[in-house]
Amino acid sequence: MIHMRNSTINNSVTADFRAMGTDVSVEIVLGHPVSKGTRGVFEAQETINKIKNIFSTNEKIFSRFREDSELAKINTNLGKEIVVSEKMFEVLSLCIKFYDLSDGYFDPRIIEVLERIGYDKDFKSNDFNSDVEKKINLEKIAGDLQEDLILNSERRTVLVKKRIDTTGIAKGYTVDEAAQYLKAQGFEDYIVNGSGDIMASGFSDEHSVWRIGIEGLDDSKLMLKLENEGIATSGISRKRWRIGEKKVHHLINPKDPENFSYDIKTVTVIEEKTVEADGRAKVLVLMGKEKGLEFANKNNIKALFLDYRGNVYLSNEIKKNIL
């Protein structure tokens, strides 16, 4: 179900719905003096309906909790070369890209670790106290990713030797696709928010770019501006639980799965595309504050680190987006 509402304050249409296991919000601003064009409320509402369909379609492609998803088909055909959709091929290519850029901190082969610690259902419907061993031994993910995930661009095929999980970047990818659809329909001023994975375009009203607050920080202390950019926040606050006496969370370090770091509460990253911000934010959380901040500065990444004491650490590049 989509809940739509109109605002006369900035002449906008906003809609909220649930998809891909998360809450999605879309706001479209309908023509103000700094915009080149003006679109109507009906057109905006129709476009939002199409955007919900984009999210629903991508859930059927990328979900690891659906037996009928394309991802499930891949994971049940280990060792076989199969043709995949363009979307799946693109996301798998991005997985390899992030793996290479992060020195292996981003690794889609973490699915077995997630299942062993009880994360084998949608988080909201999961009972983490049932059928989970109180003592777990988690092994480092061995071997190069491209030995287990083999892509053929000419045939648009994939051959996987170990099961994979694409949900780490699928939401950011879908937010970008929704934003691209809005742009193709002639809208210039909008924001798509997939529970913290955000793409913003144009202006929120006739005077201002989009302003984004940071979860865990008072807006009066710090806000970020987005100018035709994507932003994603990754952290361990929302998805953590216990196995016996051991605290665990959903961000798995493939280099050391037994080590569930609590060095950083969240990392927020700004990039040209939300999917790029999504992948990098997860990597920086796993790296920790010192290594992550060094990596962000070395690679010119706009990154904000927040620890559990409320301390904020900024990369050099993100300072340009501070309000």
Residue pairs with C-beta under 8 A, 6 or more apart in sequence:
1 17
2 15
2 16
2 17
2 48
2 49
2 52
3 15
3 16
3 17
4 13
4 14
4 15
4 45
4 48
5 13
5 14
5 15
6 12
6 13
6 14
6 41
7 13
7 14
9 205
10 29
10 32
10 204
10 205
10 206
11 29
11 30
11 31
11 32
12 27
12 28
12 29
12 30
13 27
13 28
13 30
13 41
13 44
13 45
13 48
14 25
14 26
14 27
14 28
15 25
15 26
15 27
15 45
15 48
15 52
16 23
16 24
16 25
17 23
17 24
17 52
17 55
18 24
19 52
19 55
19 56
19 59
20 55
20 58
20 59
20 62
20 63
20 170
20 171
20 174
20 194
21 59
21 63
21 65
21 122
21 123
21 124
22 171
22 194
22 195
23 194
23 195
24 52
24 55
24 192
24 193
24 194
24 195
25 191
25 192
25 193
26 48
26 51
26 178
26 190
26 191
26 192
26 193
27 190
27 191
28 39
28 44
28 47
28 48
28 182
28 187
28 189
28 190
29 35
29 189
29 190
29 202
29 203
29 204
29 205
30 38
30 39
30 40
30 41
30 44
31 37
31 38
31 39
32 189
32 203
32 205
32 206
33 206
34 203
34 206
35 188
35 189
35 202
35 203
36 188
37 186
37 188
39 185
39 186
39 187
43 185
44 187
47 181
47 182
47 185
47 187
50 181
51 178
51 181
51 182
51 192
54 174
54 177
54 178
54 181
55 174
55 178
55 194
58 87
58 170
58 173
58 174
58 177
59 66
59 69
60 66
60 68
60 69
60 70
61 69
61 70
61 71
61 85
61 87
61 88
61 170
62 69
62 70
62 71
62 88
62 91
62 166
62 167
62 170
63 69
63 71
63 72
63 167
64 71
64 72
64 75
64 111
64 165
64 166
64 167
65 120
65 121
65 122
66 72
70 84
70 85
70 88
71 88
71 164
71 165
71 166
73 82
74 82
74 84
74 88
74 158
74 160
74 164
75 111
75 160
75 163
75 164
77 160
78 160
78 161
78 162
78 163
79 159
79 160
79 161
80 159
81 150
81 152
81 155
81 157
81 158
81 159
82 157
82 158
82 159
83 155
83 156
83 157
84 92
84 156
84 157
84 158
86 156
87 173
87 177
88 158
88 166
89 151
89 153
89 156
89 158
90 173
91 166
91 169
91 170
91 173
92 108
92 149
92 151
92 158
92 164
92 166
93 151
94 169
94 173
94 275
94 279
95 106
95 108
95 145
95 149
95 164
95 166
95 168
95 169
96 145
96 146
96 149
96 151
98 106
98 169
98 279
98 280
98 283
99 106
99 107
99 108
99 145
101 299
102 279
102 280
102 283
104 145
104 254
104 255
105 253
105 254
105 255
105 283
105 286
105 287
106 168
106 279
106 282
106 283
107 141
107 145
107 254
108 145
108 149
108 164
108 165
108 166
108 168
109 141
109 145
109 148
109 149
109 162
109 163
109 164
109 165
109 254
110 141
110 165
110 252
110 254
110 257
111 163
111 164
111 165
112 162
112 163
113 138
113 141
113 252
113 254
113 257
114 120
114 165
114 250
114 252
116 133
116 136
116 138
117 132
117 136
117 138
117 243
117 248
118 126
118 128
118 131
118 132
118 241
118 243
119 126
119 128
119 239
119 250
120 126
123 239
123 250
128 241
128 242
128 243
132 243
133 243
134 243
134 244
135 244
136 243
136 246
137 258
138 257
138 258
139 257
140 254
140 255
140 256
140 257
141 254
141 255
141 257
147 161
148 160
148 161
148 162
148 164
149 158
149 160
149 161
149 164
150 158
150 159
150 160
150 161
151 157
151 158
152 158
152 159
168 278
168 279
168 282
169 275
169 278
169 279
171 194
171 195
171 197
171 278
172 194
172 197
172 230
172 232
172 273
172 274
172 275
172 276
172 277
172 278
172 279
173 274
173 275
173 278
174 194
175 192
175 193
175 194
175 197
175 198
175 199
175 230
175 274
175 275
176 199
176 230
176 273
176 274
176 275
178 192
178 199
179 190
179 192
179 199
179 201
179 230
179 274
182 190
182 192
182 201
183 201
187 201
188 201
188 202
189 201
189 202
189 203
189 204
190 200
190 201
190 202
191 198
191 199
191 200
191 201
191 204
191 210
191 226
192 198
192 199
192 200
194 274
196 215
196 232
196 233
197 230
197 231
197 232
197 274
197 277
197 278
198 212
198 226
198 230
198 231
198 232
198 274
199 229
199 230
199 231
199 273
199 274
200 209
200 210
200 212
200 226
200 227
200 228
200 229
200 230
200 231
201 228
202 228
203 209
203 210
204 210
204 211
209 225
209 226
209 227
210 225
210 226
210 227
211 223
211 224
211 225
211 226
211 323
212 223
212 224
212 225
212 226
212 231
213 219
213 223
213 224
214 222
214 223
214 224
214 233
214 266
214 268
214 304
214 306
215 233
215 235
215 237
215 266
216 237
216 265
216 266
216 306
216 310
217 306
217 310
217 312
222 312
222 322
222 323
223 322
223 323
224 231
224 268
224 270
224 304
224 318
224 321
224 322
224 323
225 321
225 322
225 323
226 270
226 321
229 270
229 271
229 272
229 321
230 270
230 271
230 272
230 273
230 274
230 275
230 276
230 277
231 268
231 269
231 270
231 271
231 274
231 277
232 268
232 269
232 271
232 274
232 277
232 278
232 280
232 281
233 266
233 267
233 268
233 269
233 281
234 251
234 266
234 267
234 269
234 278
234 281
234 282
234 284
234 285
235 251
235 264
235 265
235 266
235 267
235 285
235 306
236 249
236 250
236 251
236 260
236 262
236 265
236 285
237 265
237 266
239 249
239 250
240 247
240 248
240 249
240 250
241 247
241 248
241 249
242 248
246 260
247 260
247 262
248 260
249 260
251 282
251 285
251 286
253 259
253 260
253 261
253 286
261 285
261 286
261 288
262 308
263 288
263 289
263 307
264 284
264 285
264 288
264 289
264 292
264 305
264 306
264 307
265 306
265 307
265 308
266 285
266 305
266 306
267 281
267 284
267 285
267 292
267 303
267 304
267 305
267 306
268 281
268 303
268 304
268 306
269 276
269 277
269 278
269 280
269 281
269 284
269 296
269 301
269 302
269 303
269 304
270 277
270 302
270 303
270 318
270 321
271 277
271 280
271 301
271 302
280 301
280 303
281 303
283 292
283 295
284 292
284 295
284 296
284 301
284 303
284 305
285 292
286 292
287 295
289 305
289 307
289 313
292 303
292 305
293 303
293 305
293 313
293 315
295 301
296 302
296 303
296 315
296 317
297 315
297 316
297 317
300 316
300 317
301 315
301 317
302 315
302 317
302 318
302 320
302 321
303 314
303 315
303 317
303 318
304 312
304 313
304 314
304 315
304 318
305 312
305 313
305 314
306 312
306 313
307 313
314 322
